[in-house]
Amino acid sequence: MEECKIKNLYNLEETIAKELLEKNTYPWEVLPNIGEYILELGEKLDKEEYKKIGENIWIAKTAKVASTAYINGPAIIGKEAEVRHCAFIRGNAIVGEGVVVGNSTELKNVILFNKVQVPHYNYIGDSILGYKAHMGAGAVTSNVKSDKQLVVIKNGEEKIETNRKKVGAMLGDNVEVGCNSVLNPGTVVGKNSNIYPLSCVRGVIPKNSIYKNKNEVIEKKD
């Protein structure tokens, strides 16, 4: 599944997690190692630019964090990021430069590339969102199957076993997800694709596509 490889989904120059990602082939392979990577990287961050608070939480001095937000470590909040009122960061979270984490948005075991926006009532768990990816209001990643079986990445007849119970969504750079959409466990959306509002998405969506429903995925026109 070439379209699911890290090199085909992401510009690694747009994340502080470049070193972690480039060691792997597929993005979900990174999920077990996010927390440990944060602990290693956090201690190396420039103390002139980042301040360590609490237990293993590093926040850029140029970031804006609401007093009502809750952040549990390990976590890194990047430069110029904005963590708004009542955001809930549960840990193992890398929030990139210029990212917006909005009102009542919940993050857990995630990498958000630079300029990602999850601004309104989003749940992002066990997921990786590429550069400038945007989740509309109420859009969520579902990271556990209803039957609690291990997540399998499916693209037509092709399958990849993740050997993980929890895998959310892997969104490529510049992906737009419409309001109140649900990205089912193991969803992969290629670069520059759009998901219609109120969608229920599963499997692999090609790059440069518009997802209207499971039977109507069209190629974007120039």
Sequence and secondary structure as in RCSB ss.txt:
>XXXX:A:sequence
MEECKIKNLYNLEETIAKELLEKNTYPWEVLPNIGEYILELGEKLDKEEYKKIGENIWIAKTAKVASTAYINGPA
IIGKEAEVRHCAFIRGNAIVGEGVVVGNSTELKNVILFNKVQVPHYNYIGDSILGYKAHMGAGAVTSNVKSDKQL
VVIKNGEEKIETNRKKVGAMLGDNVEVGCNSVLNPGTVVGKNSNIYPLSCVRGVIPKNSIYKNKNEVIEKKD
>XXXX:A:secstr
 GGGSHHHH  GGG TTHHHHTT SSGGGGGGGHHHHHHHHHTTS TTTEEEETTTEEEETT EE TT EE SSE
EE TT EE TT EE SSEEE TT EEEET EEEEEEE TT EEEES EEEEEEE TT EE TT EE  B TT   
 EEEETTEEEE   SB  EEE TT EE TT EE TTEEE TT EE TT EE SEE TTEEEEETTEEEE   
